[in-house]
Amino acid sequence: MSRKLLLSLLTIAVGALLAPAGAAAAPWTCEASVVRGTIGPAPAMEPVTANKDGASCLTQSAGGALPAGLPGGATGSLLFARTRAEGDASAPASQRVSAEAGLADLRVPLLPGLPGLPIPSVAPVNVPGFGTIDLNPAIRAVSDPQGDLLGLRAVTARVTGQCSGGSPSLSGSSSVGNLTVLGVDLATDRAISRTITIDSRSIDPSTLDPALLAPAGVDLAAFSAAIRPVLDALPPIAIPEAVASVRVTPAAQIRRGDTLTQRALSIQVSIAGQSLLNLVGGEATVGGDGVGCGQGVAAQALRCQTRRLVLIDVVRRGRRVRLLGAASRAFAGRRVAIHFTDTGRRVARPRVGQDGLFRATAPLPRRGIRRTNRARYEARLGRERSLRLKLARRLRVTAIRQRGRNVAISGRISRPLGKPIQQVVVTRRVSCGRVEVVKRFKPRRNGRFRVTLQGAKQRQVATFRFRTRVRYRVGNPRLFRTFTLPQYVDIG
């Protein structure tokens, strides 16, 4: 082997070692918790969880009854925390994951020693023959609060996640059957803040049990005879009322990026600024940050053309224009310039993700040209150019939702419709040169439609397109064809 060839091979090998590896798709994450928080001054608790702080979503379950010895004497029954990951973990884009938690019953009794609860105190009394006696232990024994601080029933929280339309699709739900705080039933269908009064009352000292007051080793009969006149002479001992502040937040959803947390119920109870209880009942979380949902969509969008840069969708959303595109994986990390062709101005500069997709929003064009052929957008990256996509289309898809192995697609046809109203034909791409008709239907009179399409037995990215015929304007019976852009959907 020549020296020159050897040096060339070494250069290639070193280059391969130093070249950055393609970023692997991150895994889904999930976790579930039945109840967590604090009761009184005790440390925070979270006794029943599934896949807590897991680096990836795994199938786990826990439950039964609450363990003994929890703060505040809390008890519960039929608790469950479950996480589930269906599909190949090495291909997160094909997985379906979920987390759920709930309970049938949770009870926290109103025990003595909780901060903020009023505790009466009286001065020691002198009992002839027995000296000074402290009445406070006996008074506290009979003044201890009764009943439950919290009662909670039939709680569930659930979140599911899967790839749809090139990005993580997350949905959450929760429910609460019944909630009582300090014996008062509270609504669970809305957030509330209110006060609950723990009524004042008094203690008759003559009813105190001498056995609770007698010093150790004394004759109880003699002590009882000596202290009874002392207790009878004391005035009633007042226990002042207390006002508890209660805040309840049901069915809270917290989104951070592509992570969704569903909380069935959050509740805080305090007296005089001191916390009696701060709990979350039923919490489920699923995260899809970094999951390569768009890899299949980007590949499908580029599959049947020589271009390495395409715009997939251009659609108005409120006062903005939303743009979605795909580029060759070789362009990952580079920025794409989106130009509004009527003015030639660059209106967005998104970065190509590791999944090959790029997303951006741009200002809405001025009213006079929004619905004309002049309102078009083009993506540019180096020498690559996409097709120039029009903003206004007579036939457009407005929502795509997966339902198991099927997909529900909603859309709208702008008026005037054909006379009579024309069928909408849905095709699916079988190969680069062949499509098949998978559905025919008629829209409603207002042009709106919703159709369910069957998915394949194995997960894949399907390419659908809708077409129909409409009139150009009212009074002109002539019909012409209109199409949606290709719709790339992860279904399976």
Secondary structure, 3 states (H helix, E strand, C coil): CCHHHHHHHHHHHHHHHHCCCCCCCCCCEEEEEEEEEEECCCCCECCCEECCCCCCCCCEEEEECCCCCCHHHCEEECEEEEEEEECCCCCHHHCEEEEEEEEEEEEEECCCCCCCCCCCCCCCEEECCCEEECCHHHHHHHHCCCCEEEEEEEEEEEEEEEEECCEEEEEEEEEEEEEEECCEEECCCCCEEEEEEECCEEECHHHCCHHHCCCCCCCHHHHHHHHHHHHHHCCCEEECCEEEEEEEEEEEEEEECCEEEEEEEEEEEEECCEEEEEEEEEEEEEECCCCCCHHHHHHHHHHCCCCCEEEEEEEEECCEEEEEEEECHHHCCCECEEEECCCCEEEECCECCCCCEEEEEEECCCHHHCCCCCCEEEEEECCEECCCEECCCCEEEEEEEEECCEEEEEEEECCCECCCCCCEEEEEEEECCEEEEEEEECCCCCCEEEEEEECCCCCEEEEEEEEEEEECCCCCCCEEEEECCCEEEEEC
